[in-house]
Amino acid sequence: MNTPALETRRLVLRAFTERDLDALFLILRDKEANRFLPWYPVESLEETKAFYEGRYAPLYALPQAYAYAICLKEDGCPIGYINVSMEEHHDLGYGLRKEFWHRGIATEAARAVIERVKRDGMPFVTATHDRNNPRSGGVMRNVGMRYRYSYEEQWQPKDIPVVFRMYQLNLDGVESRVYRGYWDNSTVRFVENGV
């Protein structure tokens, strides 16, 4: 099933559509909200449409995907996004317009999506955050993820060195499992104390 709709106390999580391009533009254009994300802020509706067609439309054509718009129940308008990759790392990613930060919205959305992928049989999820963005790690901890290790990557397309912290939540009871893909692909990797 592809991006089955979910509902929480405050939110509706659903697939983006082309009718959401104005809202997606507001999410993707903000420099501060997109500072730690693997793309540059968009500058036009045309760039937003290209982003949608390049990143979301192909996912929605797959038999299974989890690529959600985060919408407030009160108006159904997207204020952010959350997704879980179907690649081997099962990476959880999320972003919100900055005027909706610090309200527990990302945590609320993440809990709902994690519960769904667990029900659908996904064995684990990972998530990474730039060490300079510790609030993102707070969301990971709030949903029960545990820090596993840190690694450095020359981050593209921004072409800057970034130290990422990798968190993981095992959903199938195999607590000893640690996804090692990021560790194995990095020449600079280590475990930080006190994270």
Backbone as ProteinMPNN parsed JSONL, in Angstrom:
{"seq_chain_A": "MNTPALETRRLVLRAFTERDLDALFLILRDKEANRFLPWYPVESLEETKAFYEGRYAPLYALPQAYAYAICLKEDGCPIGYINVSMEEHHDLGYGLRKEFWHRGIATEAARAVIERVKRDGMPFVTATHDRNNPRSGGVMRNVGMRYRYSYEEQWQPKDIPVVFRMYQLNLDGVESRVYRGYWDNSTVRFVENGV", "coords_chain_A": {"N_chain_A": [[0.844, -1.19, 0.0], [0.529, 2.238, -0.767], [1.568, 5.029, 0.895], [-0.573, 5.139, 2.955], [-3.32, 6.912, 4.31], [-3.151, 8.585, 7.459], [-4.176, 9.393, 10.795], [-3.935, 11.575, 13.551], [-4.223, 13.019, 16.846], [-4.06, 15.793, 16.318], [-3.425, 15.928, 13.633], [-3.521, 15.211, 10.081], [-2.126, 12.866, 8.026], [-1.055, 12.41, 4.814], [-0.751, 11.614, 1.287], [1.102, 13.882, -0.778], [-0.289, 16.004, -3.317], [-0.587, 17.385, -6.65], [-2.146, 19.59, -6.225], [-1.19, 20.634, -3.93], [0.981, 22.271, -4.35], [1.418, 25.041, -3.823], [1.465, 25.099, -1.015], [3.581, 23.314, -0.569], [5.63, 24.79, -1.679], [5.871, 26.841, 0.263], [6.911, 25.332, 2.355], [9.356, 24.416, 1.312], [10.803, 26.675, 0.574], [11.89, 28.123, 2.66], [14.791, 29.284, 4.108], [15.953, 28.836, 6.649], [14.492, 26.63, 7.649], [15.261, 24.722, 5.838], [17.956, 24.461, 6.122], [19.445, 22.265, 7.129], [18.948, 20.245, 5.354], [19.091, 17.958, 2.498], [19.111, 19.526, 0.092], [18.806, 22.589, -1.774], [16.981, 25.552, -0.795], [13.921, 26.137, -2.54], [13.058, 28.515, -5.121], [10.894, 29.257, -6.571], [7.554, 28.566, -7.845], [7.777, 26.937, -10.048], [10.195, 25.559, -9.594], [9.37, 24.204, -7.335], [7.383, 22.536, -8.384], [9.0, 20.941, -10.028], [10.502, 19.713, -8.03], [8.49, 18.24, -6.722], [7.714, 16.543, -8.863], [10.096, 15.203, -9.286], [10.768, 14.007, -6.838], [8.497, 13.193, -5.278], [6.328, 12.241, -6.989], [7.507, 9.949, -8.358], [7.798, 8.198, -6.157], [5.14, 7.781, -5.403], [4.307, 6.237, -7.477], [5.211, 3.736, -6.971], [4.725, 0.332, -5.694], [4.733, 0.313, -2.895], [5.169, 2.811, -0.482], [6.084, 5.421, 1.802], [5.411, 8.459, 2.079], [4.691, 11.314, 3.243], [2.537, 14.191, 3.478], [2.377, 16.477, 6.091], [-0.385, 17.577, 7.687], [-2.442, 19.966, 9.323], [-5.379, 19.16, 11.115], [-7.378, 21.072, 11.175], [-7.405, 22.571, 8.789], [-6.387, 21.056, 6.729], [-4.188, 21.663, 5.19], [-0.888, 21.232, 3.951], [1.876, 21.506, 6.152], [4.316, 20.529, 6.476], [6.481, 17.675, 6.024], [6.894, 14.103, 6.131], [8.638, 11.074, 5.938], [9.442, 7.614, 5.252], [12.069, 5.793, 4.085], [12.155, 3.251, 1.568], [14.487, 2.01, 1.019], [17.403, 0.072, 2.078], [18.231, 1.199, 4.525], [15.959, 2.292, 5.65], [15.328, 4.98, 6.295], [14.064, 7.563, 8.307], [12.695, 10.642, 7.636], [12.041, 14.15, 8.051], [10.414, 17.367, 8.021], [9.446, 20.701, 8.839], [7.583, 23.737, 8.384], [8.978, 26.652, 9.807], [7.379, 28.185, 11.534], [5.853, 26.339, 12.809], [7.438, 24.902, 14.477], [8.573, 23.423, 17.587], [6.223, 22.523, 18.8], [5.648, 19.917, 19.121], [4.774, 18.645, 16.846], [6.268, 17.29, 14.83], [7.115, 15.064, 16.293], [4.647, 13.886, 16.944], [3.686, 13.231, 14.38], [5.732, 11.487, 13.546], [5.496, 9.36, 15.366], [3.046, 8.249, 14.55], [3.609, 7.443, 11.897], [5.706, 5.636, 12.293], [4.373, 3.668, 13.79], [2.669, 2.74, 11.803], [4.465, 1.683, 9.814], [5.619, -0.307, 11.3], [3.406, -1.978, 11.785], [3.07, -2.786, 9.18], [5.197, -4.444, 8.842], [7.883, -3.587, 8.639], [11.21, -3.986, 9.669], [12.896, -2.251, 11.121], [13.673, 1.237, 11.729], [15.8, 3.924, 10.757], [17.36, 7.075, 11.506], [18.961, 10.134, 10.766], [20.832, 12.967, 11.894], [22.315, 16.17, 11.459], [25.023, 16.995, 13.475], [25.05, 19.595, 14.355], [22.43, 20.231, 14.577], [20.775, 19.629, 16.964], [18.108, 19.552, 17.901], [16.645, 18.044, 16.105], [17.56, 15.515, 16.719], [16.312, 15.332, 19.172], [13.631, 14.864, 18.476], [13.945, 12.29, 17.445], [14.745, 10.85, 19.738], [12.426, 11.247, 21.258], [10.574, 9.574, 20.034], [11.449, 7.114, 20.702], [13.801, 6.217, 19.529], [17.229, 5.153, 19.474], [20.481, 6.452, 19.953], [23.203, 5.423, 17.949], [25.699, 5.674, 16.516], [28.173, 8.006, 15.175], [29.095, 9.679, 12.137], [31.113, 10.986, 9.46], [30.371, 12.799, 6.503], [30.787, 13.922, 3.163], [28.675, 16.146, 2.266], [26.145, 16.196, -0.116], [23.868, 18.054, -2.187], [25.363, 20.193, -1.293], [28.027, 20.074, -0.762], [29.663, 20.02, 1.588], [31.502, 19.161, 4.566], [29.923, 17.09, 6.925], [29.092, 16.054, 10.174], [27.174, 13.42, 11.067], [24.704, 12.134, 13.298], [23.558, 8.93, 13.973], [20.526, 7.375, 14.562], [18.446, 4.686, 15.72], [15.57, 2.577, 15.629], [14.436, -0.467, 16.508], [11.908, -2.5, 15.336], [10.982, -5.044, 15.407], [11.679, -6.486, 17.621], [14.325, -7.363, 17.68], [16.715, -6.378, 19.345], [19.483, -6.132, 19.287], [20.263, -5.459, 16.741], [22.074, -3.321, 14.592], [22.093, -0.948, 12.14], [24.6, -0.787, 9.781], [25.365, 0.53, 7.494], [25.941, 3.323, 7.037], [28.116, 3.664, 8.721], [29.965, 1.822, 7.616], [30.418, 2.988, 5.14], [31.804, 5.28, 5.628], [34.878, 6.947, 6.265], [35.472, 8.304, 8.502], [34.326, 7.672, 11.505], [32.646, 7.168, 14.616], [31.8, 6.735, 18.092], [29.958, 8.808, 20.09], [30.223, 10.02, 23.421], [27.721, 10.398, 25.915], [25.555, 11.146, 24.342]], "CA_chain_A": [[0.0, 0.0, 0.0], [1.362, 3.422, -0.906], [1.25, 6.196, 1.71], [-1.943, 5.103, 3.475], [-3.632, 8.077, 5.146], [-3.103, 8.379, 8.902], [-4.758, 10.496, 11.547], [-3.57, 11.666, 14.965], [-5.093, 13.963, 17.553], [-4.048, 17.115, 15.672], [-2.881, 15.903, 12.28], [-3.825, 14.262, 9.024], [-0.947, 12.55, 7.223], [-1.559, 11.897, 3.537], [0.144, 11.868, 0.159], [1.033, 15.165, -1.473], [-0.825, 16.009, -4.681], [-0.208, 18.615, -7.355], [-2.921, 20.697, -5.649], [-0.468, 21.113, -2.752], [2.243, 22.915, -4.733], [1.595, 26.311, -3.11], [1.862, 24.773, 0.36], [4.916, 22.713, -0.633], [6.534, 25.915, -1.903], [6.112, 27.495, 1.55], [7.757, 24.44, 3.142], [10.674, 24.228, 0.706], [11.512, 27.918, 0.256], [12.439, 28.736, 3.862], [16.218, 28.972, 4.232], [16.251, 28.29, 7.971], [13.888, 25.299, 7.766], [15.944, 23.806, 4.92], [19.405, 24.561, 6.343], [20.067, 20.968, 7.389], [18.359, 19.25, 4.447], [19.979, 17.672, 1.366], [18.77, 20.275, -1.11], [18.749, 24.032, -1.562], [15.609, 26.063, -0.817], [13.393, 26.484, -3.869], [12.83, 29.947, -5.276], [9.719, 29.518, -7.404], [6.597, 27.467, -7.983], [8.3, 26.028, -11.073], [11.148, 24.681, -8.908], [8.574, 23.352, -6.449], [6.767, 21.5, -9.222], [10.072, 20.028, -10.419], [10.813, 18.944, -6.827], [7.394, 17.275, -6.57], [7.776, 15.553, -9.946], [11.328, 14.427, -9.174], [10.91, 13.29, -5.572], [7.265, 12.584, -4.768], [5.577, 11.484, -8.0], [8.052, 8.598, -8.559], [7.498, 7.359, -4.988], [3.726, 7.424, -5.424], [4.099, 5.25, -8.545], [5.692, 2.438, -6.493], [3.71, -0.451, -4.99], [4.724, 0.654, -1.474], [5.977, 3.962, -0.085], [5.583, 6.188, 2.942], [5.869, 9.816, 1.769], [3.514, 12.022, 3.746], [2.342, 15.595, 3.829], [1.862, 16.684, 7.449], [-1.441, 18.59, 7.601], [-3.27, 20.186, 10.504], [-6.768, 18.754, 10.883], [-8.292, 22.209, 11.065], [-7.575, 23.081, 7.424], [-5.925, 20.068, 5.753], [-3.118, 22.222, 4.36], [0.43, 20.753, 4.363], [2.807, 22.403, 6.832], [5.581, 19.823, 6.543], [6.49, 16.347, 5.399], [7.569, 13.029, 6.851], [8.712, 9.889, 5.089], [10.341, 6.514, 5.585], [12.614, 5.241, 2.843], [12.052, 1.812, 1.337], [15.833, 1.48, 0.854], [17.791, -0.816, 3.171], [18.389, 1.91, 5.793], [14.632, 2.67, 6.167], [15.564, 6.262, 6.944], [12.949, 8.446, 8.634], [13.043, 12.042, 7.42], [10.916, 15.045, 8.322], [10.671, 18.796, 8.026], [8.269, 21.534, 9.103], [7.733, 25.189, 8.322], [9.515, 27.025, 11.115], [6.368, 28.714, 12.454], [5.216, 25.213, 13.497], [8.425, 24.228, 15.316], [8.477, 23.439, 19.053], [4.851, 22.224, 19.232], [5.496, 18.469, 19.173], [4.116, 18.153, 15.639], [7.117, 16.283, 14.182], [7.061, 13.861, 17.13], [3.32, 13.288, 16.783], [3.64, 12.624, 13.048], [6.675, 10.364, 13.498], [4.921, 8.215, 16.097], [2.004, 7.635, 13.719], [4.218, 6.778, 10.742], [6.446, 4.471, 12.791], [3.384, 2.634, 14.121], [2.173, 2.159, 10.55], [5.462, 0.828, 9.156], [5.752, -1.488, 12.161], [2.261, -2.83, 11.473], [3.275, -3.316, 7.837], [6.28, -5.421, 8.859], [9.24, -3.052, 8.51], [11.899, -4.461, 10.864], [13.528, -1.165, 11.872], [13.857, 2.519, 11.055], [16.926, 4.732, 11.19], [17.252, 8.501, 11.213], [20.23, 10.815, 10.997], [20.765, 14.428, 11.957], [23.549, 16.934, 11.563], [25.362, 17.219, 14.882], [24.739, 20.998, 14.658], [20.973, 20.366, 14.632], [20.41, 18.664, 18.012], [16.65, 19.44, 18.109], [16.173, 16.922, 15.299], [17.831, 14.34, 17.548], [15.283, 15.29, 20.207], [12.47, 14.171, 17.905], [14.301, 10.869, 17.359], [14.664, 10.28, 21.089], [11.03, 11.292, 21.714], [9.81, 8.451, 19.476], [12.037, 5.866, 21.174], [15.011, 5.825, 18.809], [18.453, 5.197, 20.281], [21.72, 6.826, 19.265], [24.085, 4.272, 17.716], [27.052, 6.121, 16.18], [28.314, 9.216, 14.369], [29.971, 9.501, 10.978], [31.268, 12.189, 8.649], [30.056, 12.628, 5.083], [30.853, 15.126, 2.332], [27.241, 16.177, 1.998], [25.767, 16.711, -1.436], [24.65, 18.805, -3.187], [25.977, 21.384, -0.697], [29.471, 19.822, -0.808], [30.283, 20.424, 2.846], [31.64, 18.033, 5.489], [28.925, 17.101, 7.998], [29.058, 14.917, 11.095], [25.805, 12.98, 11.333], [24.419, 11.158, 14.35], [22.608, 7.935, 13.479], [19.641, 6.778, 15.553], [17.723, 3.527, 15.188], [14.514, 1.958, 16.427], [14.099, -1.801, 16.007], [10.461, -2.672, 15.477], [10.649, -6.471, 15.408], [12.17, -7.129, 18.832], [15.746, -7.729, 17.582], [17.32, -5.174, 19.905], [20.922, -6.071, 19.041], [20.555, -5.047, 15.367], [22.501, -1.959, 14.304], [22.336, -0.748, 10.711], [25.988, -0.36, 9.69], [25.665, 1.063, 6.175], [26.602, 4.628, 7.111], [29.411, 3.402, 9.362], [30.85, 1.146, 6.676], [30.708, 3.852, 3.994], [32.512, 6.478, 6.063], [36.222, 6.724, 6.814], [35.48, 8.964, 9.812], [33.152, 7.197, 12.253], [32.976, 7.085, 16.031], [30.662, 6.768, 19.011], [30.081, 9.94, 21.014], [29.752, 9.782, 24.779], [26.741, 11.323, 26.451], [24.518, 11.553, 23.377]], "C_chain_A": [[0.884, 1.246, 0.0], [0.794, 4.593, -0.108], [-0.205, 6.179, 2.195], [-2.186, 6.269, 4.437], [-3.66, 7.689, 6.619], [-3.684, 9.607, 9.59], [-4.272, 10.426, 12.977], [-4.507, 12.679, 15.613], [-5.194, 15.297, 16.82], [-3.83, 17.085, 14.165], [-3.59, 14.916, 11.363], [-2.54, 14.102, 8.222], [-1.438, 11.873, 5.964], [-0.517, 12.163, 2.468], [-0.001, 13.319, -0.311], [0.357, 14.961, -2.824], [-0.357, 17.293, -5.356], [-1.002, 19.822, -6.858], [-2.214, 21.318, -4.435], [0.773, 21.93, -3.096], [2.466, 24.248, -4.027], [2.069, 26.069, -1.68], [3.268, 24.172, 0.388], [5.963, 23.794, -0.872], [6.868, 26.618, -0.585], [7.029, 26.659, 2.438], [9.192, 24.467, 2.624], [11.454, 25.52, 0.483], [12.255, 28.505, 1.448], [13.894, 28.308, 4.08], [16.542, 28.331, 5.578], [15.707, 26.864, 8.12], [14.613, 24.274, 6.905], [17.463, 23.793, 5.095], [20.076, 23.198, 6.464], [19.56, 19.87, 6.463], [19.191, 19.111, 3.176], [19.52, 18.284, 0.045], [18.8, 21.756, -0.749], [17.287, 24.475, -1.527], [15.178, 26.398, -2.244], [13.099, 27.975, -3.907], [11.594, 30.277, -6.087], [8.776, 28.329, -7.374], [7.063, 26.464, -9.029], [9.301, 25.053, -10.456], [10.416, 23.724, -7.973], [7.933, 22.221, -7.23], [7.801, 20.477, -9.663], [10.478, 19.139, -9.243], [9.756, 17.851, -6.627], [7.513, 16.16, -7.615], [9.019, 14.676, -9.855], [11.414, 13.567, -7.932], [9.643, 12.573, -5.12], [6.549, 11.73, -5.799], [6.173, 10.097, -8.248], [7.779, 7.661, -7.375], [6.05, 6.889, -5.012], [3.39, 6.428, -6.533], [4.547, 3.847, -8.123], [4.573, 1.659, -5.803], [3.599, -0.074, -3.51], [5.64, 1.837, -1.237], [5.297, 4.625, 1.102], [6.128, 7.6, 2.796], [4.713, 10.778, 2.035], [3.651, 13.537, 3.753], [1.811, 15.618, 5.256], [0.876, 17.849, 7.382], [-2.121, 18.743, 8.958], [-4.701, 19.806, 10.172], [-7.668, 19.942, 10.571], [-8.471, 22.721, 9.642], [-7.065, 22.124, 6.34], [-4.789, 20.53, 4.868], [-1.754, 21.722, 4.849], [1.286, 21.849, 4.996], [4.194, 21.774, 6.938], [5.46, 18.491, 5.848], [7.18, 15.368, 6.328], [7.544, 11.797, 5.957], [9.617, 8.838, 5.703], [10.77, 5.892, 4.266], [12.39, 3.736, 2.773], [13.419, 1.189, 1.052], [16.255, 0.756, 2.119], [17.944, -0.112, 4.511], [17.058, 2.307, 6.416], [14.692, 4.002, 6.923], [14.274, 7.063, 7.111], [13.422, 9.88, 8.446], [11.825, 12.919, 7.611], [11.377, 16.49, 8.254], [9.359, 19.548, 8.196], [8.589, 22.99, 8.817], [8.071, 25.693, 9.724], [8.472, 27.603, 12.06], [5.615, 27.606, 13.191], [6.205, 24.406, 14.334], [8.021, 24.326, 16.791], [7.045, 23.242, 19.567], [4.615, 20.719, 19.335], [4.878, 17.864, 17.922], [4.943, 17.076, 14.948], [7.09, 14.975, 14.967], [5.73, 13.14, 16.951], [3.197, 12.584, 15.429], [4.538, 11.391, 12.978], [6.127, 9.146, 14.228], [3.89, 7.488, 15.241], [2.609, 6.86, 12.552], [4.981, 5.535, 11.186], [5.489, 3.34, 13.153], [2.87, 1.96, 12.854], [3.206, 1.238, 9.904], [5.738, -0.419, 9.99], [4.634, -2.475, 11.866], [2.417, -3.494, 10.109], [4.49, -4.231, 7.729], [7.685, -4.893, 8.645], [10.004, -3.405, 9.783], [12.523, -3.362, 11.725], [13.441, 0.115, 11.055], [15.118, 3.158, 11.612], [16.563, 6.197, 10.952], [18.604, 9.121, 11.518], [19.973, 12.317, 11.117], [22.162, 15.001, 12.042], [23.801, 17.208, 13.047], [25.051, 18.662, 15.304], [23.238, 21.274, 14.717], [20.422, 19.411, 15.695], [18.903, 18.54, 18.253], [16.061, 18.304, 17.282], [16.423, 15.608, 16.035], [16.826, 14.204, 18.683], [14.032, 14.602, 19.727], [12.747, 12.671, 17.862], [14.206, 10.195, 18.722], [13.217, 10.231, 21.583], [10.194, 10.129, 21.186], [10.456, 7.109, 19.806], [13.279, 5.406, 20.438], [16.219, 5.986, 19.727], [19.636, 5.581, 19.401], [22.609, 5.598, 19.138], [25.518, 4.691, 17.403], [26.994, 7.42, 15.384], [29.261, 8.933, 13.211], [30.033, 10.806, 10.204], [31.018, 11.86, 7.188], [30.268, 13.96, 4.384], [29.472, 15.269, 1.703], [26.937, 16.857, 0.683], [24.278, 17.062, -1.436], [25.406, 19.996, -2.598], [27.496, 21.277, -0.617], [30.198, 20.38, 0.409], [30.455, 19.188, 3.726], [30.644, 18.175, 6.64], [29.122, 15.861, 8.855], [27.593, 14.637, 11.41], [25.775, 12.046, 12.528], [23.329, 10.234, 13.848], [21.86, 7.316, 14.657], [18.89, 5.619, 14.903], [16.665, 3.071, 16.185], [14.18, 0.629, 15.782], [12.649, -2.098, 16.349], [10.044, -4.122, 15.616], [11.212, -7.226, 16.611], [13.633, -7.54, 18.795], [16.564, -6.52, 18.034], [18.796, -5.036, 19.59], [21.26, -5.564, 17.636], [20.974, -3.583, 15.32], [22.771, -1.867, 12.807], [23.72, -0.122, 10.554], [26.337, 0.299, 8.356], [26.394, 2.392, 6.206], [28.004, 4.485, 7.705], [30.397, 2.834, 8.349], [31.261, 2.028, 5.509], [31.492, 5.108, 4.357], [33.899, 6.113, 6.586], [36.38, 7.39, 8.173], [34.207, 8.56, 10.523], [33.564, 6.928, 13.678], [31.695, 7.072, 16.838], [30.901, 7.898, 20.001], [29.551, 9.558, 22.392], [28.714, 10.817, 25.156], [25.687, 11.81, 25.485], [23.209, 10.902, 23.771]], "O_chain_A": [[1.89, 1.287, 0.708], [-0.3, 5.084, -0.386], [-0.976, 7.087, 1.887], [-1.342, 6.567, 5.282], [-4.129, 6.61, 6.983], [-3.683, 10.709, 9.041], [-4.201, 9.343, 13.559], [-5.467, 13.136, 14.993], [-6.279, 15.868, 16.71], [-4.025, 18.096, 13.489], [-4.174, 13.928, 11.807], [-1.94, 15.087, 7.793], [-2.157, 10.875, 6.03], [0.475, 12.851, 2.709], [-1.084, 13.902, -0.247], [0.424, 13.877, -3.404], [0.202, 18.177, -4.708], [-0.575, 20.96, -7.051], [-2.593, 22.394, -3.973], [1.551, 22.253, -2.198], [3.599, 24.559, -3.663], [2.969, 26.755, -1.194], [4.058, 24.49, 1.277], [7.065, 23.721, -0.328], [8.027, 26.955, -0.343], [7.834, 27.208, 3.19], [10.136, 24.533, 3.411], [12.657, 25.467, 0.226], [13.167, 29.31, 1.262], [14.188, 27.121, 4.218], [17.324, 27.382, 5.639], [16.39, 25.993, 8.659], [14.584, 23.082, 7.208], [18.174, 23.179, 4.299], [21.175, 23.006, 5.943], [19.727, 18.687, 6.759], [19.918, 20.034, 2.808], [19.542, 17.624, -0.994], [18.817, 22.124, 0.426], [16.439, 23.846, -2.16], [15.975, 26.882, -3.048], [12.917, 28.616, -2.872], [11.272, 31.45, -6.275], [9.138, 27.236, -6.939], [6.779, 25.272, -8.915], [9.268, 23.859, -10.753], [10.805, 22.564, -7.838], [7.94, 21.073, -6.786], [7.522, 19.278, -9.675], [10.764, 17.956, -9.426], [10.088, 16.689, -6.394], [7.422, 14.978, -7.284], [8.999, 13.528, -10.298], [12.054, 12.515, -7.947], [9.719, 11.449, -4.625], [6.193, 10.59, -5.503], [5.413, 9.134, -8.343], [7.555, 6.466, -7.57], [5.761, 5.739, -4.681], [2.309, 5.84, -6.53], [4.292, 2.877, -8.836], [3.582, 2.25, -5.373], [2.513, -0.131, -2.933], [6.765, 1.864, -1.735], [4.112, 4.421, 1.368], [7.193, 7.91, 3.329], [3.873, 11.022, 1.168], [4.725, 14.086, 4.0], [0.898, 14.864, 5.593], [1.258, 18.973, 7.058], [-2.347, 17.756, 9.658], [-5.186, 20.092, 9.077], [-8.612, 19.825, 9.789], [-9.532, 23.242, 9.297], [-7.292, 22.364, 5.153], [-4.456, 19.859, 3.892], [-1.483, 21.781, 6.049], [1.41, 22.954, 4.468], [5.133, 22.402, 7.428], [4.471, 18.209, 5.171], [7.955, 15.759, 7.201], [6.542, 11.517, 5.299], [10.449, 9.135, 6.562], [9.939, 5.515, 3.44], [12.43, 3.04, 3.787], [13.514, -0.023, 0.862], [15.552, 0.811, 3.128], [17.804, -0.757, 5.551], [17.018, 2.631, 7.603], [14.178, 4.128, 8.034], [13.497, 7.215, 6.169], [14.429, 10.289, 9.024], [10.7, 12.486, 7.363], [12.56, 16.796, 8.406], [8.302, 19.094, 7.756], [9.726, 23.429, 8.985], [7.514, 25.213, 10.712], [8.649, 27.529, 13.276], [4.829, 27.889, 14.095], [5.856, 23.342, 14.846], [7.238, 25.191, 17.184], [6.695, 23.734, 20.639], [3.494, 20.291, 19.609], [4.497, 16.694, 17.927], [4.398, 16.058, 14.522], [7.045, 13.896, 14.375], [5.697, 11.917, 16.822], [2.668, 11.476, 15.345], [4.149, 10.367, 12.416], [6.279, 8.02, 13.755], [3.861, 6.258, 15.208], [2.173, 5.749, 12.25], [4.911, 4.496, 10.53], [5.765, 2.178, 12.855], [2.658, 0.747, 12.834], [2.867, 0.13, 9.487], [6.056, -1.473, 9.441], [4.881, -3.671, 11.713], [1.959, -4.617, 9.9], [4.787, -4.74, 6.648], [8.61, -5.689, 8.483], [9.504, -3.152, 10.879], [12.66, -3.533, 12.936], [13.172, 0.088, 9.854], [15.466, 2.967, 12.778], [15.579, 6.506, 10.278], [19.307, 8.68, 12.427], [19.036, 12.859, 10.53], [23.069, 14.4, 12.617], [22.893, 17.605, 13.777], [24.814, 18.921, 16.484], [22.823, 22.42, 14.887], [19.683, 18.484, 15.366], [18.458, 17.513, 18.765], [15.093, 17.668, 17.699], [15.597, 14.697, 15.984], [16.518, 13.091, 19.111], [13.421, 13.837, 20.472], [11.878, 11.869, 18.206], [13.654, 9.102, 18.846], [12.826, 9.277, 22.255], [9.213, 9.737, 21.818], [10.062, 6.079, 19.258], [13.77, 4.307, 20.694], [16.236, 6.828, 20.624], [19.778, 5.11, 18.272], [22.759, 4.826, 20.085], [26.458, 4.128, 17.963], [25.925, 7.873, 14.975], [30.121, 8.056, 13.297], [29.122, 11.631, 10.281], [31.395, 10.796, 6.697], [29.964, 15.013, 4.944], [29.149, 14.592, 0.726], [27.415, 17.958, 0.409], [23.501, 16.41, -0.738], [26.036, 20.743, -3.347], [28.178, 22.283, -0.424], [31.19, 21.099, 0.296], [29.647, 18.262, 3.649], [30.534, 19.238, 7.253], [29.298, 14.758, 8.34], [26.874, 15.484, 11.94], [26.701, 11.264, 12.746], [22.297, 10.689, 13.355], [22.458, 6.809, 15.606], [18.723, 5.581, 13.684], [16.838, 3.165, 17.4], [13.699, 0.585, 14.649], [12.222, -1.966, 17.496], [8.884, -4.409, 15.91], [11.224, -8.457, 16.625], [14.144, -8.028, 19.802], [17.043, -5.739, 17.212], [19.322, -3.924, 19.621], [22.422, -5.267, 17.359], [20.334, -2.718, 15.917], [23.583, -2.621, 12.27], [23.994, 0.938, 11.117], [27.507, 0.598, 8.115], [27.369, 2.576, 5.478], [28.954, 5.114, 7.239], [31.527, 3.308, 8.237], [32.338, 1.841, 4.943], [31.81, 5.914, 3.483], [34.071, 5.099, 7.262], [37.313, 7.08, 8.915], [33.125, 9.045, 10.19], [34.693, 6.51, 13.936], [30.621, 7.369, 16.313], [31.932, 7.936, 20.673], [28.548, 8.854, 22.507], [28.814, 11.98, 24.764], [24.992, 12.785, 25.768], [22.195, 11.101, 23.102]]}, "name": "protein", "num_of_chains": 1, "seq": "MNTPALETRRLVLRAFTERDLDALFLILRDKEANRFLPWYPVESLEETKAFYEGRYAPLYALPQAYAYAICLKEDGCPIGYINVSMEEHHDLGYGLRKEFWHRGIATEAARAVIERVKRDGMPFVTATHDRNNPRSGGVMRNVGMRYRYSYEEQWQPKDIPVVFRMYQLNLDGVESRVYRGYWDNSTVRFVENGV"}
